[in-house]
């Protein structure tokens, strides 16, 4: 399974970005059989959970720090996941990673940098 994030960039506080995660390499199990997550890692800090979405996309969970500002969705027909980030704050600055999990196996992308700066 291969994951590639995109959509990061530099934005002012209060701005918005939409991150995408494109998935490929599903040779045994289909994309829709994987639960998907976003994590982020700020400089000098450990990687932290941001949001998760179920296989069918019918349920999402968010970290308290992003609840009400971020919206996670997926398109199983296109093997894609999206993270809409609104009302961005300075503390949202980090490298954002998408993660696909099925059972005990997980795959990670290389990350995309999000910088919130005035």
Residue pairs with C-beta under 8 A, 6 or more apart in sequence:
1 23
1 24
1 25
1 26
1 34
1 100
1 107
2 23
2 24
2 25
2 107
3 21
3 22
3 23
3 98
3 99
3 100
3 107
3 108
3 109
4 21
4 22
4 23
4 24
4 109
4 110
5 19
5 20
5 21
5 96
5 97
5 98
5 109
5 110
5 111
5 112
6 19
6 20
6 21
6 22
6 112
7 17
7 18
7 19
7 20
7 112
8 17
8 19
8 95
8 96
8 112
8 113
8 114
8 115
9 17
9 113
9 114
9 115
10 115
10 116
10 117
11 17
11 88
11 114
11 115
11 116
11 117
12 116
12 117
12 118
13 88
13 89
13 90
13 116
13 117
13 118
14 87
14 88
15 88
15 116
16 84
16 85
16 86
16 87
16 88
17 85
17 88
17 114
18 82
18 83
18 84
18 85
19 38
19 82
19 83
19 85
19 96
19 98
19 112
19 114
20 80
20 81
20 82
20 83
21 36
21 38
21 80
21 81
21 82
21 83
21 98
21 109
22 79
22 80
23 31
23 34
23 79
23 80
23 81
23 98
23 100
24 79
26 79
29 102
31 76
31 79
31 100
32 55
32 56
32 76
33 55
33 102
34 55
34 100
34 101
34 102
35 52
35 53
35 54
35 55
35 100
35 101
35 102
36 52
36 53
36 72
36 74
36 81
36 98
36 99
36 100
36 101
37 49
37 50
37 51
37 52
37 53
37 98
37 99
37 100
37 101
38 50
38 51
38 52
38 72
38 81
38 83
38 96
38 97
38 98
38 99
39 47
39 48
39 49
39 50
39 96
39 97
39 99
40 47
40 48
40 50
40 92
40 94
40 95
40 96
40 97
40 114
41 47
41 48
41 94
41 95
41 97
41 111
42 91
42 93
42 94
42 95
45 94
47 97
48 63
49 63
50 62
50 63
50 66
50 70
50 83
50 96
51 60
51 61
51 62
51 63
51 66
51 70
51 72
51 83
52 60
52 61
52 72
53 59
53 60
53 61
53 72
53 73
53 74
53 81
54 60
56 76
57 73
57 74
57 76
60 71
60 72
62 70
62 72
65 91
66 85
66 92
69 85
69 86
69 87
69 88
70 83
70 84
70 85
70 86
71 83
71 84
71 86
72 81
72 82
72 83
72 84
73 81
73 82
73 84
74 80
74 81
74 82
75 81
75 82
81 98
83 96
85 92
85 114
88 114
88 116
89 116
90 116
90 117
90 118
91 116
92 114
92 116
93 114
93 115
93 116
93 117
94 113
94 114
95 111
95 112
95 113
95 114
96 111
96 112
96 113
96 114
97 108
97 109
97 110
97 111
98 108
98 109
99 106
99 107
99 108
99 109
100 106
100 107
